[in-house]
């Protein structure tokens, strides 16, 4: 199933494409970016060697949002769990919402695990129709 491209702010073309090896390093760098890293439950630095092994196994489960043919974010789902990140240069422009909505057409039974203090992600998923159903408490 193909997701149609969408214009953002009437100027730029936003497209949703299957992950390819040429995007693996973009995903790793964005995941390690200090401006987005804090939003993830696990915040350790991802080494290139570990990332390559991960992408060889799970890369097929990821998609890239392109704006004017340049990567602006990624989204993936593993065991129904959504993983998403938007490059800071493109945050607040509808990229995250576009990716989540496109992903849900392919994986409609997916869910999101979001840190309580990650208000941006909570807002994103709620804007896409998700509702809070569980809390996980840790010591």
N, C-alpha and C positions, 0 to 999 in steps of 0.2 A: 504494500500500500504506500503510495507516494503522497507526501504532504505538499500542498501547493505553496509556492513562495509568497511572501507578503511584503508589501511596502511599509516601511516605517517612516513616520514623519513625512510621507509623500515623496521621499527622495531616495532612500536607500533600499535595495532589495535584500530581504532576509530570506534565507533558504535553510532547509533542514535536510542534511545529508548523512548517509551512513558513514560511520567512522572508517578511516583508512589508515594504513601505517604512516602516511605522511602527516597525520594529525596527532600521533602519539606523543611527540615531544611537546606540542602545544598543550595537551591535556596535563602532562606532568608539570610543566612550568606553571600553568594556571593553578593547579592543585597545590603547588608549593608557594605560590604568591602570598606574601604576608598579609596582603589586603583582603584575601578571601579565606586563607587557611583557618582562621579562628572560627569560622562558621561550621567547620566539619567536626564531627564527634571525635574522630581520631586526627590528631594534628601533627604527627611526626613527619619529618622531611622524607620525601620519597626519592630514593636513589634511582638513577637511570637503569641500572641492571635489574632491580626489583620491579620497576615499572614495565620494562620490556617483557618480563615473564608474566606479569599481570595482564598486559595488553594481548599477549599471545593467547592467553586463556579466555579473557573476557572482552577483548576489544570489539568483538562482533555485537556486543550488547550496548554499545555506545553510539551516539549520534552527535553531529557537530552543527551548530548554527553558524552559517556564513552570512556576513554582511558585505555586500559588494565583493563577494568571493573570498573574503578574509575571515578566519575563525574568530568568533565573538564569544563563544561559550560551548559547553558540552553538557550532555545529559545521557544517563545510562540507567539501566535497571538490572540488578542481579538479585536473584531470589526474591523478586517482587519489590525490592528496596531501591528507591530512586536515588541517584547521585547526580547532582547538578552544580554547575558553577558558570557564572557569567563574568567575562573579563571586566574589570573595573571601568574601563573606558566606555563600556556599553551598558552598564547598570542603569536602571531607571528608564530604559527606553523600550521595554516590552519584550526584551530578548528572553528572559527567564520564563515568562508566561507563554510565549510562543513555543519554546522548547518543551515545557511541561505539557501543554495542550496537545502538541504533536505526538509526544511520547505516549500519552494516554490513549490515543487512537490505535496505537500498536500494542500497548500493554495495559488494557483497561483495569486490571485487578491489582495494579501496583500501589504501593503506599510510600509515605515519606516519614523518615525518622528525623526529627528536627530538634536541635538543642533549644531548651526553653529560652535562653537569652538571645537566640538568633532571630530577632524580630523581622529582619528582611525576608528570611526563608519562610517564617510563619505567615507573613503577609502574602508572599508569593503563592504558597500552596492554598491558602484560604481564597485568594483571588481566582484560583483555578478550580474552585469548588470542593476542595478538601475540607474535612472537619476534624477537630481534635477528638480522639476517642480513647487514648491511653496515655498514661504517664509511666515512665520507667524510673524507678528510684534506685540510686546507687549509694554506696557508702564510701 
